[in-house]
Amino acid sequence: MIASFLRFLRGKARRAPPAQPGAELAALRAQIGAMQARFDLIRQATSDGLWDMEICSPDPIDGDNPFWWSDQFRRLLGYSDERDFPNVLRSWSSRLHPDDAGPTLVAFAAHVHDRTGRTPYDVTYRLKCRNGEYRWFRAQGKTIRAPDGTPQRVAGALTDLTDRNAILGLKRFSEDIIANLPVGLIVADESLRIIRVNRAFLEIFGMQQEGSALARALDAVFRNDALREEAQRVLRDESTRQGIATEWGGKRLRVALAGIRDAEERRRLLVMTEDVTEKQRLREEARAHVARQRDQLSLLDKATDAILVRGIDHRIQFWNKSAERLYGWTSKEVLGRSEVELLYDEPSQFATLTDELLEHDEWRGELMHRRKDGSSFAVESHWTLVRSEDHQPQSVLVINTDITQRKATAEKIEYLALYDMLTGLPNRRLFADRVEQALMNAQRHRRTLAVMFMDLNRFKEINDTRGHGVGDQVLVKVATRLRAALRGDETLARLAGDEFVVVAQTDDAHAGILIAERLEQALTDPVVTSGGTFSVGVSIGIAFYPSDGTTSEDLLKCADIAMYRAKATGAGHICYRPEMGSELAERMELARKLQRALSEDKLELHYQPKVCLRTGKLVGAEALLRWHDPERGWISPATFIPVAEARDIIGVLGKWVLRQACRQLKAWQDADLASPGRLAVNVSARQLDEAGVADSIQAIVREEGLAPSDLELELTESGVMHHVERAIEIMKTLKRAGFALTIDDFGTGYSSLSYLKRLPVDKLKIDMAFVRDMLKDHHDRTIVTTIIGMARNLDLDVIAEGVEEAAQADTLRAMGCDEAQGFYFGRPVTAEVFAQQWLTPAMQAVCLE
Ligand SMILES: Nc1nc2c(ncn2[C@@H]2O[C@@H]3COP(=O)(O)O[C@H]4[C@@H](O)[C@H](n5cnc6c(=O)[nH]c(N)nc65)O[C@@H]4COP(=O)(O)O[C@H]3[C@H]2O)c(=O)[nH]1
């Protein structure tokens, strides 16, 4: 525009016709003044900057070329006067943007030099303003040339593009935004007619941009009148309304309305529609996921195991309720803290295990962990490495089970496997191990080993009569005493019941015997329990390595055999001898058979008469036990009674005999027969060891309907002397109860006169060994005479047993013996035979003449 104006100016100037010089000059001045005025008007009115350069240099882009700039030109760049922006080309060229300077100057030079005038000058470039900011300008120019094309001057205008570009760009930008918005957008007029619609809207509703579809578009949004009314209200009030939920073709839509005004102040309705189907699906999925997770977490909370999740940085991310209970820290206290610092005393172990986990993705094992209160406890820990989708380690799921109880149980099981619960002593298994070790040691150092088998003497009876509680107390106290009697390298164990064993390194057999004596000594004092005080003796069998055996089984067996011998003989301890082996086997077999015979009621009593030597009349009978074994025939009580004593069968056996004898006597009494007198029953020395023996004897007699005075109890002299004090006590009780008491086998037990005086007995029975040979053996005769004299002095009756001949009976009568018993008067016979022979009136006395 400016260029054409310049053209017009120049054209006019050139076309002015020659006139009168004065008038012409005046006209010309007037014309120039008018043109100047018009030019000034244009210059001031235009927003463009004007420029002009006279070409006086061959190089049009020489910086020193004089240039004219209009004030507006300077103003566009922020300058106000010529001093800041001198009238030379450099003022302009030096302010070109470095990227634009080259092309611009080239275009300028090309235009000026092109004599044909066909190269236009119309360029866009950036110029630096006074405030340092670059602004876009469009420059258009035109070169005025001589007729031969030589450029004479070049002038043009500069238009500021920056603001215009910004407006146009903003418009384009906003249109781009609207077009590319993922939200469907409609602009509607006041009648709710669509003015504009964007692509997203059409996509949401599956429409093409054509009239009928667009007409339906609003219907699609405003499916109900309420919504339409709402839209009109928003339009009217220029308000906004968001979050309106509606549906279209199975899609869930969220609509927002806004009432606005356009540039011309007309009311417009913006309808923004978002397809939230997928978003809502994802939200619902996320909600379900969260709910699921919450459920899972609550399940994890219900788990009895401590479950935690730690990050790869070891910091705790999850901590369930059981973990809170187990460790004492709440979830709040531990989240974000390092598991290793919290639970581990040994971080190095944690580091090693973490390396293992990273290698194998899993680790399981036992660990010691720390609680909040500082206490340590054992856990079984299971670690699982959780990896991300790209297989990078992400976190570790840890499940910890408290195994304190399990470990304690395992330890207890282990303890029970090796130790006796009651006494805390090693049991059979551990003892066998210890013997094996001792054997290896003894072999290596060529030493002797003593293995001792011990059995308590009165234990079964204590257990039976006072109950297991008291029996246990006895065992515990005995164990304590035996242990105290041993040295540290001597092992004591309890095998079962009242069986204890010892293994000890010894220099010789004598050293072994000394240990046994120490053990016996330990039990000399009575054992005091809540159920009574008991004298508990012990029988000890000793076997030596290597003389008696080289294995633990052999040594124990030999010691066991020796123990039975000790028990049978009443000796405290006995060392094993090879011949004991077979004897024991036989005795054990016998004991087994005896027990069976007793339980099967295969035993019976025979009765032997006792006769008054003076009158020849029956004064009583002795009940004698008989056992007929189908294989071995009749077995003598002299054989099986010691076995019964050694095997603790004697208590039961004795009671059976007493009860049978009582029943028989009662039967005779109840029958219309002559009185058999007192019935004598043998009481074994071992029976006296039983607790409450006096009570049980009385009870049986009472139960069978007899009086103690109906019975005579025979106790062997040796048996009484075995535990004389105790025997005296029991005998006193029995005597007080009314039983007649006789010392059996008198003369064999070495009882001293002092003891004899204290024994509350009625009668002495001279052992048949003296009676048998008294007529031939002067020595025996003297003994018999002495015993009879002693009895007289002590005011006791005396009876002789084993009287087989009349001469013996005569002699005994002559000696002053009161009664006699023996084959001469009658053999032991069954109850029926005895009744026939002795209890019918005619048979009441034997003829002594
Ligand atoms: N050679 C010979 N022997 C005669 C004569 N008169 C009796 N005998 C036997 O001598 C033993 C007498 O019994 P004892 O001295 O109490 O000796 C008894 C007694 O100590 C014990 N005994 C027998 N029965 C019982 C019982 O029920 N309980 C207990 N604890 N011991 C019993 O067994 C021992 C042996 O009993 P038995 O074999 O029955 O032997 C009986 C009897 O059969 C005779 O003139 N000549």
The ligand as an SDF file (V2000), in Angstrom:
LIG
                    3D

 46 52  0  0  0  0  0  0  0  0999 V2000
   11.6280 -134.9820  105.1970 N   0  0  0  0  0  0  0  0  0  0  0  0
   10.5430 -134.7200  105.8720 C   0  0  0  0  0  0  0  0  0  0  0  0
    9.8710 -133.6170  105.5130 N   0  0  0  0  0  0  0  0  0  0  0  0
    8.7640 -133.3750  106.2490 C   0  0  0  0  0  0  0  0  0  0  0  0
    8.2850 -134.1300  107.2760 C   0  0  0  0  0  0  0  0  0  0  0  0
    7.1840 -133.6320  107.7940 N   0  0  0  0  0  0  0  0  0  0  0  0
    6.9620 -132.4880  107.0660 C   0  0  0  0  0  0  0  0  0  0  0  0
    7.9050 -132.3460  106.0890 N   0  0  0  0  0  0  0  0  0  0  0  0
    8.0980 -131.2550  105.1440 C   0  0  0  0  0  0  0  0  0  0  0  0
    8.7710 -130.2410  105.7870 O   0  0  0  0  0  0  0  0  0  0  0  0
    8.2830 -128.9380  105.3860 C   0  0  0  0  0  0  0  0  0  0  0  0
    7.7460 -128.2090  106.5260 C   0  0  0  0  0  0  0  0  0  0  0  0
    7.4670 -126.9700  106.2150 O   0  0  0  0  0  0  0  0  0  0  0  0
    8.3720 -125.7600  106.5400 P   0  0  0  0  0  0  0  0  0  0  0  0
    9.4430 -126.0720  107.4790 O   0  0  0  0  0  0  0  0  0  0  0  0
    7.4820 -124.6580  106.9070 O   0  0  0  0  0  0  0  0  0  0  0  0
    9.0370 -125.4770  105.1690 O   0  0  0  0  0  0  0  0  0  0  0  0
    8.2830 -125.0710  104.0700 C   0  0  0  0  0  0  0  0  0  0  0  0
    8.0370 -123.6820  104.0590 C   0  0  0  0  0  0  0  0  0  0  0  0
    9.1530 -122.9810  104.5170 O   0  0  0  0  0  0  0  0  0  0  0  0
    7.8610 -123.4300  102.6000 C   0  0  0  0  0  0  0  0  0  0  0  0
    6.4390 -123.3890  102.3750 N   0  0  0  0  0  0  0  0  0  0  0  0
    5.5660 -124.3590  102.1270 C   0  0  0  0  0  0  0  0  0  0  0  0
    4.3370 -123.8480  101.9580 N   0  0  0  0  0  0  0  0  0  0  0  0
    4.4720 -122.5160  102.1080 C   0  0  0  0  0  0  0  0  0  0  0  0
    3.5660 -121.4550  102.0600 C   0  0  0  0  0  0  0  0  0  0  0  0
    2.3640 -121.5840  101.8960 O   0  0  0  0  0  0  0  0  0  0  0  0
    4.0790 -120.2160  102.2880 N   0  0  0  0  0  0  0  0  0  0  0  0
    5.4070 -120.0020  102.5090 C   0  0  0  0  0  0  0  0  0  0  0  0
    5.8180 -118.7620  102.6890 N   0  0  0  0  0  0  0  0  0  0  0  0
    6.2780 -120.9830  102.5720 N   0  0  0  0  0  0  0  0  0  0  0  0
    5.8000 -122.2220  102.3760 C   0  0  0  0  0  0  0  0  0  0  0  0
    8.3600 -124.5010  101.9130 O   0  0  0  0  0  0  0  0  0  0  0  0
    9.0130 -125.3330  102.7960 C   0  0  0  0  0  0  0  0  0  0  0  0
    8.9490 -126.7080  102.3220 C   0  0  0  0  0  0  0  0  0  0  0  0
    7.6800 -127.1440  102.3250 O   0  0  0  0  0  0  0  0  0  0  0  0
    7.3390 -128.6060  101.9710 P   0  0  0  0  0  0  0  0  0  0  0  0
    8.1060 -129.0090  100.7970 O   0  0  0  0  0  0  0  0  0  0  0  0
    5.8870 -128.6930  101.9550 O   0  0  0  0  0  0  0  0  0  0  0  0
    7.8820 -129.3020  103.0930 O   0  0  0  0  0  0  0  0  0  0  0  0
    7.2410 -129.2780  104.3410 C   0  0  0  0  0  0  0  0  0  0  0  0
    6.7870 -130.6500  104.6790 C   0  0  0  0  0  0  0  0  0  0  0  0
    6.2260 -131.3340  103.6190 O   0  0  0  0  0  0  0  0  0  0  0  0
    9.0290 -135.2730  107.6260 C   0  0  0  0  0  0  0  0  0  0  0  0
    8.7330 -136.0510  108.5640 O   0  0  0  0  0  0  0  0  0  0  0  0
   10.1490 -135.5440  106.9190 N   0  0  0  0  0  0  0  0  0  0  0  0
  1  2  1  0
  2  3  2  0
  2 46  1  0
  3  4  1  0
  4  5  2  0
  4  8  1  0
  5  6  1  0
  5 44  1  0
  6  7  2  0
  7  8  1  0
  8  9  1  0
  9 10  1  0
  9 42  1  0
 10 11  1  0
 11 12  1  0
 11 41  1  0
 12 13  1  0
 13 14  1  0
 14 15  2  0
 14 16  1  0
 14 17  1  0
 17 18  1  0
 18 19  1  0
 18 34  1  0
 19 20  1  0
 19 21  1  0
 21 22  1  0
 21 33  1  0
 22 23  1  0
 22 32  1  0
 23 24  2  0
 24 25  1  0
 25 26  1  0
 25 32  2  0
 26 27  2  0
 26 28  1  0
 28 29  1  0
 29 30  1  0
 29 31  2  0
 31 32  1  0
 33 34  1  0
 34 35  1  0
 35 36  1  0
 36 37  1  0
 37 38  2  0
 37 39  1  0
 37 40  1  0
 40 41  1  0
 41 42  1  0
 42 43  1  0
 44 45  2  0
 44 46  1  0
M  END
$$$$
